Amino acid sequence: MFSCDQCLSGRHHTCRRLTFLGCPDQASGSLAEYIVIPETSCIKLPQHVSFDEATISEPLSIGLYAVKRAFPEKGMKTAILGYGPIGMSVHLSLNSEGITDSLVTDKIDNRLDKAAELGADVVLIEDEKKALDSL
């Protein structure tokens, strides 16, 4: 399976045969009812994890990784521009690190309501540059 020079060097993320689902001329999209992927790309769900819980693992992993890469410190003020699944995941990840001073922007009221419910300082601004300037 790992046969190219990149894979053999442990750099699987730069594999010369790497393809992405949904990219033209690479692999068919993943919105089909069924898709075929290599067994090595599959992760078996533990029995205690529901399908609904599993569906949020991808955006949650992005939020966790973003916070890990940002090296936030307690007492920092943070801004989250957009409170969709990934923005919410970033916010929850920050909260889990004890960083609770967050400014959230979004254009959708119910997302801002959820952000406020989870403790964010919420600002509804059409122009996100103005939101950053207000920091």
Backbone hydrogen bonds, N-H to C=O, Kabsch-Sander energy under -0.5 kcal/mol:
donor,donor_aa,acceptor,acceptor_aa,energy
3,S,1,M,-1.3
8,L,4,C,-2.7
9,S,5,D,-1.0
10,G,7,C,-1.9
11,R,6,Q,-2.7
12,H,10,G,-0.8
14,T,11,R,-1.9
15,C,12,H,-1.6
18,L,15,C,-1.3
22,G,27,A,-1.4
23,C,20,F,-1.5
26,Q,23,C,-2.0
27,A,20,F,-0.7
27,A,23,C,-1.0
37,I,35,I,-0.5
41,S,38,P,-2.0
42,C,39,E,-1.8
49,V,46,P,-1.9
50,S,48,H,-0.6
54,A,50,S,-2.3
55,T,51,F,-1.7
56,I,52,D,-0.6
56,I,53,E,-1.0
57,S,54,A,-1.4
60,L,56,I,-2.2
61,S,57,S,-2.1
62,I,58,E,-1.6
63,G,59,P,-2.1
64,L,60,L,-2.6
65,Y,61,S,-2.3
66,A,62,I,-2.6
67,V,63,G,-2.1
68,K,64,L,-2.3
69,R,65,Y,-2.5
70,A,66,A,-1.4
71,F,67,V,-0.8
71,F,68,K,-0.7
76,M,73,E,-2.1
78,T,101,D,-2.7
80,I,103,L,-3.0
81,L,79,A,-0.6
82,G,80,I,-1.1
82,G,105,T,-2.2
88,M,84,G,-2.9
89,S,85,P,-1.7
90,V,86,I,-2.5
91,H,87,G,-2.3
92,L,88,M,-2.8
93,S,89,S,-2.2
94,L,90,V,-2.7
95,N,91,H,-2.6
96,S,92,L,-2.1
97,E,93,S,-0.9
97,E,94,L,-0.9
98,G,95,N,-1.8
99,I,94,L,-2.5
100,T,98,G,-0.8
101,D,76,M,-0.5
102,S,100,T,-1.3
103,L,78,T,-3.1
104,V,102,S,-0.5
104,V,121,D,-2.0
105,T,80,I,-2.3
106,D,123,V,-0.6
109,D,107,K,-0.6
111,R,108,I,-0.7
112,L,108,I,-1.6
113,D,109,D,-2.4
114,K,110,N,-1.8
115,A,111,R,-2.3
116,A,112,L,-2.5
117,E,113,D,-2.3
118,L,114,K,-1.7
119,G,116,A,-1.8
120,A,115,A,-2.6
121,D,102,S,-3.1
122,V,120,A,-0.8
123,V,104,V,-2.7
125,I,123,V,-0.8
128,E,126,E,-0.8
130,K,127,D,-0.6
131,A,127,D,-1.2
132,L,128,E,-2.1
133,D,129,K,-2.4
134,S,130,K,-1.6
135,L,132,L,-1.3
